[in-house]
Amino acid sequence: MSANLVALWYLAASVCFILALKGLSSPETARRGNAFGIAGMTIAVVTTLAIVAKGRIDLILVAMVIGGTVGAIVSRRVQMTQMPELVAAMHSLVGMAAVLIAVAVVNNPGAFGEHDPLPRGNRLELFIGSFVGAITFSGSVIAFGKLAGLGKKFRLFSSAPVVFRGQHALNLVLAIAMIGFGCAFFLAGGKAWTPFLVMLGIAFVLGVLIIIPIGGADMPVVISMLNSYSVWAAAGIGFSLNNTMLIIAGSLVGSSGAILSYIMCKAMNRSFFSVILGGFGAAEGAVAADSSQKTVRSGSAEDAAFLLANAESVVIVPGYGLAVARAQHAVKEMAAKLIAKGISVRYAIHPVAGRMPGHMNVLLAEAEVPYDQVLEMEDINGEFGTTDVALILGANDVVNPLAHEKGSPIYGMPIIEANKARTVLVNKRSMAAGYAGLDNPLFYMDKTMMVFGDAKKVVEDMVKALD
């Protein structure tokens, strides 16, 4: 295949990727966006195979079959509640791929069409791409462990921040050492394996140290940022391989991931630069509230249904508990019955509800909840003061009024202000703290009624009571 034809097909794939990002920006066009993304990746893969047709394409095809089979099996088995850790795992693989490609280029530049010894420009690209990929890999592994709840087996995976004295100073020293060895690799005349491998080793360690002090409530931002890191690493390697497709696709996804992270940081009142450098999260010395001496008012599903049936306006706040119970279809049925009674029903979505951006939107879309009923936090917060009932289903941190109290680990994080509704119904399995490990004063308010139990079972009982 001629160079001009390769460039043309890569251009077509790039256009598809741009249209995919555009489509994925709205629930109404998300399916079309996915279709464009699939088409673009198909074009990119086929074109790349055509380029290497004279090489060991048989090995490439075997690897693709193995990878595709594993991906198909995982995609069929993974639950919606496990999507965040799956995304973190995928990010780790992208980061490791960048590292392995960099190692291969350093080992045999001629196989990639590069001069041997490598020119300084290529060394710089490999230096940056490989250390970013290494940090992304180990950081994503830690994020996966935190999201998968492996903290009970290994402390590094604890959802609570893992901190120790001198942590930031150690990170700084390691970062300087990593850059120093990277510069030694850049300035060396030969292959310079020693500084290159030492740099990679430090980068792997640094990825762990950057992520472990980040608390569970901030994990959605971490996922988004790691996504951006991983594809920036791929883009950097694309320069070394003279592969325009890697450069374009990496730049598109990397920049969109960084923009998404910035938007989420604003939603959580976090510093964007703190996210990039790592180690942001719960304030040191912050302690969760003690709920041992507090009492709550609890009721049954029938009591909750009575309050809902006698309201004029209801706002449903879905959370991770709804996802775990797979209760979205039951909620949609309940909302339909309330609307049939002339009651206004809407859904309030926090930007980081669940364990990753868009988690709740996908769940509600799966249940075919009308898009016009689903409102973002900033669009509905001002209406809670005139809302009769706020129904919170498995959400905790995103409705926690402690976000308004100085000294709280989540101070300054914008929340869904369900506490301003006239009546608050909260469904939880127990009084256990949320993912951030904090108690929630909302549960102890006089106007709040707790309905304990599995979200799906409780909502189904509400539906029966509404009949």
C-alpha positions as CSV (number, residue, x, y, z in Angstrom):
1,M,0.0,0.0,0.0
2,S,1.4,3.4,-1.0
3,A,2.2,6.1,1.5
4,N,-0.5,8.4,0.1
5,L,-3.1,5.7,0.4
6,V,-2.1,4.9,3.9
7,A,-2.4,8.6,4.8
8,L,-5.8,8.8,3.2
9,W,-7.1,5.8,5.1
10,Y,-5.7,7.1,8.4
11,L,-7.3,10.4,7.7
12,A,-10.7,8.6,7.2
13,A,-10.2,6.8,10.5
14,S,-9.3,10.1,12.3
15,V,-12.5,11.7,11.0
16,C,-14.5,8.7,12.4
17,F,-12.8,9.1,15.8
18,I,-13.7,12.8,15.8
19,L,-17.3,12.0,14.9
20,A,-17.3,9.3,17.6
21,L,-16.3,11.8,20.3
22,K,-18.9,14.2,19.1
23,G,-21.6,11.5,19.2
24,L,-20.6,10.3,22.7
25,S,-21.1,13.9,24.0
26,S,-24.9,13.3,24.2
27,P,-27.1,10.3,25.2
28,E,-29.2,10.8,22.2
29,T,-26.3,10.4,19.8
30,A,-24.2,7.9,21.8
31,R,-25.1,4.9,19.7
32,R,-24.1,6.7,16.5
33,G,-20.9,7.8,18.2
34,N,-20.0,4.2,19.1
35,A,-20.7,3.1,15.5
36,F,-18.3,5.8,14.2
37,G,-15.7,4.7,16.8
38,I,-15.9,1.0,15.7
39,A,-15.7,2.0,12.0
40,G,-12.6,4.2,12.7
41,M,-10.8,1.5,14.6
42,T,-11.6,-1.1,12.0
43,I,-10.1,1.1,9.3
44,A,-7.0,1.9,11.4
45,V,-6.4,-1.8,12.2
46,V,-6.9,-3.0,8.6
47,T,-4.6,-0.2,7.2
48,T,-1.9,-1.1,9.7
49,L,-2.1,-4.8,8.8
50,A,-1.7,-3.8,5.1
51,I,1.5,-1.8,6.0
52,V,3.1,-4.8,7.7
53,A,1.8,-7.4,5.2
54,K,5.3,-8.4,4.3
55,G,6.2,-9.2,7.9
56,R,5.1,-11.8,10.4
57,I,1.4,-11.0,10.0
58,D,0.5,-14.5,11.2
59,L,1.8,-13.7,14.7
60,I,-0.2,-10.4,14.6
61,L,-3.4,-12.2,13.6
62,V,-2.9,-14.9,16.3
63,A,-2.4,-12.1,18.9
64,M,-5.5,-10.3,17.7
65,V,-7.6,-13.5,17.9
66,I,-6.4,-14.2,21.4
67,G,-7.0,-10.6,22.5
68,G,-10.4,-10.4,20.8
69,T,-11.5,-13.6,22.4
70,V,-10.5,-12.5,25.9
71,G,-12.2,-9.1,25.3
72,A,-15.4,-10.7,24.2
73,I,-15.5,-13.1,27.2
74,V,-14.8,-10.2,29.6
75,S,-17.4,-7.9,28.0
76,R,-20.1,-10.5,28.3
77,R,-19.3,-11.4,31.9
78,V,-18.6,-8.0,33.4
79,Q,-21.4,-6.4,35.4
80,M,-22.3,-2.7,35.0
81,T,-21.1,-2.1,38.6
82,Q,-17.7,-3.5,37.6
83,M,-17.2,-1.2,34.7
84,P,-15.0,1.3,36.6
85,E,-12.4,-1.3,37.6
86,L,-12.6,-2.7,34.0
87,V,-11.8,0.7,32.6
88,A,-8.9,1.1,35.0
89,A,-7.6,-2.4,33.9
90,M,-7.8,-1.3,30.3
91,H,-5.8,1.8,31.0
92,S,-3.1,-0.2,32.6
93,L,-2.8,-2.4,29.5
94,V,-2.5,0.7,27.2
95,G,0.3,2.1,29.5
96,M,2.1,-1.3,29.5
97,A,1.8,-1.5,25.7
98,A,3.6,1.9,25.4
99,V,6.4,0.7,27.6
100,L,6.8,-2.6,25.7
101,I,6.9,-0.8,22.4
102,A,9.5,1.6,23.7
103,V,11.7,-1.3,25.0
104,A,11.4,-3.0,21.6
105,V,12.4,0.2,19.7
106,V,15.4,0.7,22.0
107,N,16.4,-3.0,21.5
108,N,16.1,-3.0,17.7
109,P,15.5,0.4,16.1
110,G,16.0,-1.0,12.6
111,A,12.9,-3.2,12.9
112,F,10.8,0.0,13.2
113,G,12.6,1.8,10.4
114,E,14.7,3.9,12.7
115,H,18.5,4.6,12.7
116,D,20.8,2.7,15.0
117,P,21.9,4.3,17.2
118,L,18.6,6.2,17.8
119,P,18.6,9.9,17.0
120,R,18.2,12.3,20.0
121,G,14.7,13.2,18.9
122,N,13.5,9.6,19.0
123,R,15.2,9.1,22.4
124,L,13.3,12.1,23.8
125,E,10.0,10.7,22.5
126,L,10.7,7.2,23.9
127,F,11.8,8.7,27.2
128,I,8.6,10.6,27.7
129,G,6.2,8.0,26.3
130,S,7.7,5.1,28.3
131,F,7.8,6.8,31.7
132,V,4.2,8.1,31.2
133,G,3.2,4.6,30.2
134,A,4.9,3.1,33.2
135,I,3.3,5.5,35.7
136,T,-0.1,4.9,34.0
137,F,0.3,1.1,34.3
138,S,1.1,0.9,38.0
139,G,-1.2,3.7,38.9
140,S,-4.1,2.0,37.0
141,V,-3.4,-1.2,38.8
142,I,-3.7,0.6,42.2
143,A,-6.9,2.3,41.0
144,F,-8.3,-1.1,39.9
145,G,-7.6,-2.6,43.3
146,K,-9.3,0.4,45.1
147,L,-12.3,0.2,42.9
148,A,-12.6,-3.6,43.2
149,G,-12.5,-3.4,47.0
150,L,-9.2,-5.3,47.4
151,G,-8.2,-3.1,50.3
152,K,-9.2,-5.8,52.8
153,K,-6.5,-8.1,51.4
154,F,-3.8,-5.5,50.6
155,R,-3.5,-2.1,52.3
156,L,-2.2,-0.4,49.2
157,F,-5.6,-1.0,47.6
158,S,-7.5,0.6,50.5
159,S,-10.3,3.0,49.4
160,A,-9.1,5.3,52.3
161,P,-6.0,7.4,51.5
162,V,-2.7,5.6,52.3
163,V,-0.4,8.3,53.5
164,F,3.0,8.4,55.4
165,R,5.4,11.0,56.6
166,G,7.6,12.5,53.9
167,Q,5.4,11.1,51.1
168,H,5.4,14.2,48.9
169,A,9.2,14.7,49.5
170,L,9.8,11.1,48.4
171,N,7.7,11.6,45.3
172,L,9.6,14.7,44.4
173,V,13.0,12.9,44.8
174,L,11.9,10.0,42.7
175,A,10.5,12.3,40.0
176,I,13.8,14.2,39.9
177,A,15.8,10.9,39.8
178,M,13.5,9.5,37.0
179,I,14.0,12.6,34.9
180,G,17.8,12.5,35.6
181,F,18.1,8.9,34.3
182,G,15.9,9.8,31.4
183,C,18.2,12.6,30.5
184,A,21.2,10.2,30.8
185,F,19.4,7.9,28.3
186,F,18.7,10.9,26.0
187,L,22.3,12.0,26.0
188,A,23.9,8.6,25.7
189,G,25.5,7.4,22.5
190,G,24.7,3.7,22.6
191,K,21.5,1.8,23.6
192,A,22.0,3.0,27.3
193,W,20.0,0.1,28.8
194,T,21.0,0.9,32.4
195,P,19.6,4.5,32.6
196,F,16.6,3.5,30.5
197,L,15.6,0.6,32.8
198,V,16.3,2.4,36.0
199,M,14.1,5.3,34.7
200,L,11.3,2.7,34.0
201,G,11.7,1.1,37.4
202,I,11.3,4.5,39.2
203,A,8.3,5.3,37.0
204,F,6.5,2.1,38.0
205,V,7.1,2.9,41.7
206,L,6.1,6.5,41.3
207,G,2.8,5.4,39.7
208,V,2.0,3.5,42.9
209,L,3.0,6.3,45.2
210,I,0.9,8.9,43.3
211,I,-2.3,6.9,43.5
212,I,-2.3,5.3,47.0
213,P,-2.9,8.6,48.8
214,I,-6.0,9.4,46.8
215,G,-9.3,8.6,48.6
216,G,-12.2,6.6,47.2
217,A,-14.4,9.6,46.6
218,D,-11.9,11.0,44.2
219,M,-11.5,7.8,42.1
220,P,-13.7,8.9,39.3
221,V,-11.3,11.8,38.6
222,V,-8.3,9.4,38.8
223,I,-9.9,7.1,36.2
224,S,-10.4,10.0,33.8
225,M,-6.9,11.3,34.3
226,L,-5.2,7.9,33.9
227,N,-7.2,7.5,30.7
228,S,-5.6,10.7,29.5
229,Y,-2.1,9.6,30.6
230,S,-2.3,6.3,28.8
231,V,-3.2,7.7,25.4
232,W,-0.7,10.5,25.7
233,A,1.9,7.8,26.2
234,A,0.6,6.1,23.0
235,A,0.8,9.4,21.1
236,G,4.4,9.8,22.2
237,I,5.3,6.4,21.0
238,G,3.5,7.3,17.7
239,F,6.1,9.9,17.0
240,S,8.9,7.4,17.4
241,L,7.2,5.0,15.1
242,N,6.2,7.7,12.6
243,N,2.6,6.4,12.9
244,T,0.2,9.3,12.3
245,M,-2.8,7.2,13.5
246,L,-1.3,6.7,16.9
247,I,-0.5,10.4,17.2
248,I,-3.9,11.6,16.1
249,A,-5.9,9.1,18.1
250,G,-3.7,9.6,21.2
251,S,-4.1,13.3,21.0
252,L,-7.8,13.2,20.5
253,V,-8.5,10.8,23.5
254,G,-5.8,12.4,25.6
255,S,-7.1,15.9,25.2
256,S,-10.7,14.8,25.7
257,G,-9.7,12.9,28.9
258,A,-7.8,15.9,30.2
259,I,-10.8,18.2,29.5
260,L,-13.2,15.7,31.2
261,S,-10.9,15.6,34.2
262,Y,-10.9,19.4,34.4
263,I,-14.7,19.5,34.3
264,M,-14.9,16.8,37.1
265,C,-12.3,18.7,39.2
266,K,-14.5,21.8,39.0
267,A,-17.5,19.6,40.0
268,M,-15.6,18.3,43.0
269,N,-13.8,21.6,43.9
270,R,-10.4,19.9,43.4
271,S,-7.3,21.4,41.9
272,F,-6.6,20.2,38.4
273,F,-2.8,20.5,38.9
274,S,-3.1,18.5,42.1
275,V,-4.8,15.7,40.1
276,I,-2.0,15.7,37.6
277,L,0.7,15.5,40.3
278,G,-1.3,13.0,42.4
279,G,-1.8,12.8,46.1
280,F,-4.9,14.9,46.4
281,G,-7.8,13.6,48.5
282,A,-8.8,13.5,52.1
283,A,-7.4,16.1,54.3
284,E,-4.8,14.9,56.8
285,G,-6.2,14.3,60.2
286,A,-9.8,14.4,59.0
287,V,-12.1,12.0,60.9
288,A,-15.5,10.7,59.9
289,A,-18.4,11.7,62.1
290,D,-19.4,9.3,64.9
291,S,-22.9,7.9,64.4
292,S,-22.9,5.6,67.4
293,Q,-25.1,8.0,69.5
294,K,-27.4,9.1,66.7
295,T,-30.8,7.8,65.8
296,V,-32.6,7.7,62.5
297,R,-36.3,7.5,61.5
298,S,-37.0,4.4,59.5
299,G,-40.0,3.2,57.6
300,S,-41.2,0.6,55.2
301,A,-41.5,0.6,51.4
302,E,-45.3,1.1,51.9
303,D,-44.7,4.2,54.0
304,A,-42.4,5.6,51.3
305,A,-44.9,4.8,48.6
306,F,-47.6,6.7,50.5
307,L,-45.4,9.8,50.7
308,L,-44.5,9.6,47.0
309,A,-48.2,9.1,46.0
310,N,-49.2,12.2,47.9
311,A,-46.4,14.4,46.5
312,E,-46.7,16.8,43.6
313,S,-43.0,16.7,42.7
314,V,-40.4,14.0,43.2
315,V,-36.7,14.0,42.4
316,I,-34.9,10.6,42.3
317,V,-31.2,10.6,43.1
318,P,-29.6,7.4,41.9
319,G,-26.3,6.1,43.3
320,Y,-24.0,3.2,43.3
321,G,-26.4,1.2,45.5
322,L,-28.9,1.3,42.6
323,A,-26.3,0.0,40.3
324,V,-25.3,-2.9,42.6
325,A,-29.0,-3.9,43.0
326,R,-29.6,-3.5,39.2
327,A,-32.8,-1.6,40.1
328,Q,-32.9,0.8,37.2
329,H,-35.8,-1.0,35.5
330,A,-37.9,-1.1,38.7
331,V,-37.2,2.6,39.2
332,K,-38.4,3.4,35.7
333,E,-41.6,1.4,36.4
334,M,-42.2,3.3,39.6
335,A,-41.6,6.6,38.0
336,A,-44.1,5.7,35.2
337,K,-46.8,5.0,37.9
338,L,-46.1,8.3,39.6
339,I,-46.3,10.2,36.4
340,A,-49.6,8.5,35.6
341,K,-50.9,10.0,38.8
342,G,-50.0,13.4,37.6
343,I,-46.8,13.7,39.7
344,S,-43.7,15.4,38.3
345,V,-40.7,13.0,38.4
346,R,-37.2,13.9,37.5
347,Y,-33.7,12.4,38.1
348,A,-30.8,14.3,39.5
349,I,-27.3,13.1,38.4
350,H,-24.1,14.1,40.1
351,P,-21.1,14.4,37.7
352,V,-19.3,11.7,39.6
353,A,-22.2,9.6,40.9
354,G,-21.3,5.9,41.0
355,R,-17.6,5.0,40.4
356,M,-16.9,6.6,37.1
357,P,-18.2,9.6,35.0
358,G,-21.5,8.8,33.3
359,H,-22.2,5.7,35.3
360,M,-25.7,6.7,36.3
361,N,-26.6,8.1,32.9
362,V,-25.7,4.7,31.3
363,L,-27.8,2.8,33.8
364,L,-30.9,5.0,33.2
365,A,-30.4,4.9,29.5
366,E,-30.3,1.1,29.7
367,A,-33.8,1.2,31.4
368,E,-35.0,3.6,28.6
369,V,-35.6,6.5,31.0
370,P,-36.6,9.5,28.8
371,Y,-33.6,11.9,28.5
372,D,-35.7,14.9,29.3
373,Q,-36.3,13.6,32.8
374,V,-32.6,13.3,33.5
375,L,-31.0,16.5,34.8
376,E,-27.5,17.3,35.8
377,M,-26.7,18.6,39.3
378,E,-26.3,22.3,38.3
379,D,-29.6,22.2,36.5
380,I,-31.7,20.8,39.3
381,N,-30.1,21.9,42.6
382,G,-32.0,25.2,42.6
383,E,-35.3,23.4,42.5
384,F,-35.0,21.2,45.6
385,G,-36.4,23.9,47.8
386,T,-39.8,23.5,46.0
387,T,-39.6,19.7,45.7
388,D,-41.9,17.6,47.9
389,V,-39.9,14.4,48.0
390,A,-36.3,13.6,47.2
391,L,-35.8,9.9,46.8
392,I,-32.2,8.8,47.3
393,L,-31.4,5.3,46.0
394,G,-28.0,4.1,47.2
395,A,-26.3,7.5,47.0
396,N,-24.2,8.7,49.9
397,D,-21.2,11.0,49.3
398,V,-22.8,13.0,46.5
399,V,-25.6,14.1,48.8
400,N,-23.5,14.5,52.0
401,P,-24.0,18.0,53.6
402,L,-20.5,17.6,55.2
403,A,-19.3,19.1,51.9
404,H,-20.3,22.5,53.3
405,E,-18.4,22.1,56.5
406,K,-14.8,23.3,56.8
407,G,-12.4,20.6,57.9
408,S,-14.4,17.8,56.2
409,P,-12.4,15.6,53.8
410,I,-15.0,16.5,51.1
411,Y,-15.3,20.2,52.0
412,G,-16.0,22.2,48.9
413,M,-17.2,19.4,46.8
414,P,-20.5,20.4,45.1
415,I,-23.3,18.0,46.1
416,I,-26.8,17.3,45.0
417,E,-28.8,19.4,47.6
418,A,-31.4,16.8,48.4
419,N,-31.4,18.0,52.0
420,K,-33.4,21.1,50.9
421,A,-36.4,19.0,49.8
422,R,-39.5,19.0,52.1
423,T,-39.2,15.3,52.6
424,V,-36.2,13.0,52.1
425,L,-36.5,9.3,51.5
426,V,-33.2,7.3,51.6
427,N,-32.8,3.7,50.6
428,K,-29.7,2.0,51.8
429,R,-28.8,-1.6,52.9
430,S,-27.4,-0.3,56.2
431,M,-26.0,2.7,57.9
432,A,-22.5,2.0,56.6
433,A,-20.5,4.9,55.5
434,G,-20.1,5.8,51.8
435,Y,-17.1,5.1,49.6
436,A,-15.3,8.2,51.1
437,G,-15.7,6.6,54.6
438,L,-17.8,9.4,56.0
439,D,-21.0,9.5,58.0
440,N,-23.8,11.5,56.4
441,P,-25.8,14.0,58.6
442,L,-28.6,14.0,56.0
443,F,-29.7,10.5,57.4
444,Y,-30.4,12.0,60.8
445,M,-32.5,14.9,59.9
446,D,-36.1,15.1,61.2
447,K,-37.5,15.2,57.7
448,T,-35.5,12.1,56.5
449,M,-37.0,8.6,56.5
450,M,-34.6,5.6,55.9
451,V,-35.9,2.6,54.0
452,F,-33.4,-0.2,54.5
453,G,-33.0,-3.1,52.1
454,D,-31.9,-4.0,48.6
455,A,-32.8,-1.2,46.2
456,K,-34.5,-3.4,43.7
457,K,-36.6,-5.2,46.3
458,V,-37.5,-2.0,48.0
459,V,-38.5,-0.2,44.8
460,E,-40.5,-3.2,43.6
461,D,-42.4,-3.2,46.9
462,M,-43.1,0.6,46.4
463,V,-44.5,-0.2,42.9
464,K,-46.8,-2.8,44.4
465,A,-47.9,-0.3,47.1
466,L,-48.6,2.3,44.5
467,D,-51.0,-0.1,42.8
